[in-house]
Amino acid sequence: MVVTVEPGLYFSRFALEEVYRRHPVHSRFINFEALERYYPVGGVRIEDDILVTEGGYENLTTAPKGEEACEIVRRSLERGPGGGGS
C-alpha cells in the first residue's frame, strides 16, 4: 500500500490578521511580528509518499527536507519576489 502524508502550514494574511489577531484567545499564541517574515513564503507543505509492506516501509519521496529545505526557502526570501533561479 502507498500512503501520502502531507502536513502543511499556510500563512493566510486575511485569516491571521482579520480573524485570529482580533480573537482574544488565539491572538495570545501568535507572534505577529515574527509572522511578517513568513507572509512572502505563503506556506509550506511536506509531502511524502510512503510504501508500506509486510516487511516495513520505504519513503519514495526525494524532495529536500529539514535544513536543506529551509535553506531553499531562505535563498528564495533573500532574492525577493520575482528573483527567479534556484
N, C-alpha and C positions, 0 to 999 in steps of 0.2 A: 504494500500500500504506500502511496506517496501522499504526504500531508504538507500543506503550505502553512507556515507560521508567519504572520505579518503584523507584529506590533508597530504602532505608529504614533507619532506626536505631531500635531499640526497647529500652526500659530494663526488662528483666525483673529485678525485685528478687531473686527466688529464684535465677535463673541467676547473676547477678552476685555475690550475697552467699554463696550456698552452694556454688557451683562455682568461679567464677573467682577470688574473693578467697582461697580455700583452695589454689589451684593455684600452685606456686612460680614458674612461668614467666609465666603470664598475669597474675597479680596485680601484677607489676612494671610493667605497661603501663597500668594503670587508676588514675586519680586518684579514689579513693573519696570523698574529701572533696568534690570538685567535683561528683561524680555525685549527691550528695544533692539538689542543686538541680534535677536533671532528672527524678528519680523521679516527681514530680507530673505531668509532661508525658506520661509513658507512652511516647511515641515520636513519630517524625516520618517521614512518607513524602512524597516529592516525586514526583508522578505527572504525566507529560507524555504527551500523545497527539501523535505526530509523523506528518504526512502526507508521504510520500516519493514524489516523482515523478521523471521523467527530467530535469526542469529544476532539481531541488533539493529543498528540504524546507520545511515550514511547521509551526510549533508551534501546534497547535489549542487548547492549554490556556490558560485565562485566570486560573488561580489565582495568588495572590501568591507571590513567591519572593524569595530574598535578604533584604535588610534589611527589606523590607515584611513578609515572613512572620515574621521574627524579632521584629519589633515587636508583631505579633499575639500571639505566644507570651508575650512579656514582660508585656503587659497582662493576659493570662489568668492568669499566675502572680501578679501583683500583686493581682488580685481574689480569688484563692484558690478552693478548692473551692466549687462552688455559686454563684459570683459572677455568673453569667449575663451577658447583654448581649454586645455585640460591639465 
